[in-house]
């Protein structure tokens, strides 16, 4: 595993933040909370799983497999292309 400099860590952090944070993640949670009523905690849990957990697991899967080409190559070389 490589040791990354602080500059590279910041660049990667800002890149991931910009990929996953959009208007939907700014507008949707308050709307979801207002619509959930007494089920706010269940709605927050579902939102955290679907909007935070799944994308983070996707990035981890690509990183641990050695890149997107290696991960997609497990399906078929044409799929990876």
C-alpha positions, 0 to 999 in steps of 0.5 A, spaced: 500 500 500 502 506 498 503 512 503 500 518 500 502 525 501 497 530 505 496 534 498 494 527 495 489 526 501 486 532 500 485 532 493 482 525 493 478 527 499 475 533 495 474 529 489 470 524 493 466 529 496 464 533 489 462 526 486 457 524 492 455 531 494 450 534 490 443 538 490 439 532 492 443 531 498 442 538 500 435 538 498 432 531 499 434 530 507 430 536 510 424 534 505 424 527 507 424 529 514 418 533 513 415 527 510 417 522 515 413 525 521 414 520 527 418 515 523 424 520 522 429 515 525 427 510 520 427 515 514 434 517 516 437 510 517 434 508 510 437 515 507 444 513 510 444 506 508 442 508 501 446 515 500 452 514 504 453 507 505 452 504 498 457 509 495 462 508 500 462 501 499 462 502 491 469 506 492 472 501 497 470 495 492 473 499 486 479 500 491 480 494 494 480 490 487 485 494 484 481 499 479 475 499 476 478 495 470 480 489 474 473 489 478 469 489 471 474 484 468 471 479 473 465 479 469 468 479 462 473 483 458 469 486 454 465 488 460 471 491 462 472 495 456 
